[in-house]
Amino acid sequence: MVAFMSITIPFNRPSLTGNEFEYMRQAMGNGRLSGDGPFTKKCHAYLEQALGVPRVLLTTSCTHALEMAALLLNIQPGDEIILPSFTFVSTANAFVLRGAQIVFADIRPDTLNMDETQLESLITPHTKAIIPVHYAGVGCEMDAILALAQRHGIQVVEDAAHGLFGKYKGRYLGTFGALATQSFHDTKNFTCGEGGALVINDPQFIEAAEIFREKGTDRSRFFRGQVDKYSWVSSGSSYLPADLLAAFLLAQLESRETIQAKRRQIWHFYDEALADWAEGQGVTRPYIPHTCEQAYHMYYLLTPSLAYRTALINHLKTHGIQSVFHYVPLHLSKMGRKMGGQAGDCPVTESVSDRLLRLPFFNDLTEGEQTAVVETIRTFKPSPIELVSG
Ligand SMILES: *Cc1c(COP(=O)(O)O)cnc(C)c1O
C-alpha cells in the first residue's frame, strides 16, 4: 500500500517577475484593451531588436502562429509537410487544417531533434515545408536542414516554442527559417498565460502576415498612414492578443536575464547533482552539442525502460513531486495512423517517448525544492524488471 501525498512540488508553476501588475494597470488605464496597442508594440520592438529580425507579430498562441505560417506558405490539399513525430500536435495541425499530408521524421537519439540525415529520403515533389522543432531549446542541425531545403526549393518554418534565446552556431533559434513561431503558454520560459509570436525572417511575408492576422484587412497599413481607409483585401482571421496580455508579457521579456539565469542555475544543478546516479542507473542526461547554446527550457532524463520510468514517476509522486512524460509519437496517434503512420516508422521516437521523464522546472523553483527533487530521485530503488532496457 502506497499512501500518495498531495503534490508539493509541481512540474510547472507560472512565476511573476514583478512588473506584470504595474504594466497591466497601465494597459487598463490606456483606454485600449484590444490588440496592437502600446504594449504589443513594445513587445514587437523588444523581440525584433533582441533577435535582430525584420518583423515579429504577437499572436494568441504558438498554434495560431503556426496556422499563420501555413496560410503564408499557401499550403494546399495534397502538399506534404515534414516534421518530427516527437512534437506537440499543433506543429502538425496547423498544416492539417490546410489539407496537407504530414510526413513524420524520426529524431536523433542524442538531441532528440529531427534527424537531419533522414530528411532527404522523405522529400517528394509534393514537399512544401520542413518544420524543425528545437526540442528542449537545443538547436536542430540548421546548416544541414537549410542546405537541403534550399536544394529542393522547400521552405523552413522553425517551431521555436522551446527555443527563445537559444542559439545554434552563435545565431538565435527562430532566425533561420523564412518563418518561426514562439509560444508564451504558461509552461514556457516566458509567459502571458496563452500567447505566441510569428517571427518573420523573410520580409516578403510581412505584408501578407499583417493582413491575415487582422481579419484579412489592411488595417496595419491604415494605422501607419499608408492608406486612407482600411478594407477587406484577402482571406484572414484574428490572431492578435489583447494589449493586456502584451503588458504581462513585456514584464516577463524585460526580465530575460533574471529568468534565463535562474533556469540555467536549475538545469546545471540537476545535471551535476544527478550525474553519478544517472551513470550508475543507465539513465541518460540531456546532450547539448558544442554548437548550441541551449534556451534552458526543460530538464529531462531518459530511463532504461518504460517500467523504470513509470516506477520513478510513482516514487516521486509518493514524495509529493510531480514529474511528467512528454510527447506521445504523433505517427502512432489516431490522426497520425490515418495519415499512414505505423509502429516501427520512427523507432527512436517510439523508444524515447516511452522513456523520457521531465523534472519540475520553473522560474521560481527554490533551491530547497531542487534539492528535494534530487534527493528523492537518488533514493529510488528500481526492481530488476524496471532496469531492463526497453
Ligand atoms: C507549447 C508548444 C506549442 C504550442 O504552443 P501554444 O502557444 O500553446 O499554442 C507548439 N509547439 C511546441 C513544440 C510546443 O512546445
Ligand as a Chemical Component Dictionary entry (heavy atoms), coordinates in Angstrom:
data_LIG
# 
_chem_comp.id                   LIG 
_chem_comp.type                 NON-POLYMER 
_chem_comp.pdbx_formal_charge   0 
_chem_comp.three_letter_code    LIG 
# 
loop_
_chem_comp_atom.comp_id 
_chem_comp_atom.atom_id 
_chem_comp_atom.alt_atom_id 
_chem_comp_atom.type_symbol 
_chem_comp_atom.charge 
_chem_comp_atom.model_Cartn_x 
_chem_comp_atom.model_Cartn_y 
_chem_comp_atom.model_Cartn_z 
_chem_comp_atom.pdbx_ordinal 
LIG C1 C1 C 0 3.868  24.688 -26.477 1  
LIG C2 C2 C 0 4.167  24.244 -27.855 2  
LIG C3 C3 C 0 3.337  24.567 -28.950 3  
LIG C4 C4 C 0 2.020  25.231 -28.786 4  
LIG O1 O1 O 0 2.086  26.448 -28.143 5  
LIG P1 P1 P 0 0.742  27.202 -27.763 6  
LIG O2 O2 O 0 1.228  28.594 -27.501 7  
LIG O3 O3 O 0 0.179  26.520 -26.546 8  
LIG O4 O4 O 0 -0.186 27.131 -28.921 9  
LIG C5 C5 C 0 3.744  24.202 -30.217 10 
LIG N1 N1 N 0 4.881  23.517 -30.424 11 
LIG C6 C6 C 0 5.682  23.167 -29.403 12 
LIG C7 C7 C 0 6.959  22.444 -29.707 13 
LIG C8 C8 C 0 5.344  23.496 -28.087 14 
LIG O5 O5 O 0 6.133  23.125 -27.082 15 
# 
loop_
_chem_comp_bond.comp_id 
_chem_comp_bond.atom_id_1 
_chem_comp_bond.atom_id_2 
_chem_comp_bond.value_order 
_chem_comp_bond.pdbx_ordinal 
LIG C1 C2 SING 1  
LIG C2 C3 SING 2  
LIG C2 C8 DOUB 3  
LIG C3 C4 SING 4  
LIG C3 C5 DOUB 5  
LIG C4 O1 SING 6  
LIG O1 P1 SING 7  
LIG P1 O2 DOUB 8  
LIG P1 O3 SING 9  
LIG P1 O4 SING 10 
LIG C5 N1 SING 11 
LIG N1 C6 DOUB 12 
LIG C6 C7 SING 13 
LIG C6 C8 SING 14 
LIG C8 O5 SING 15 
# 
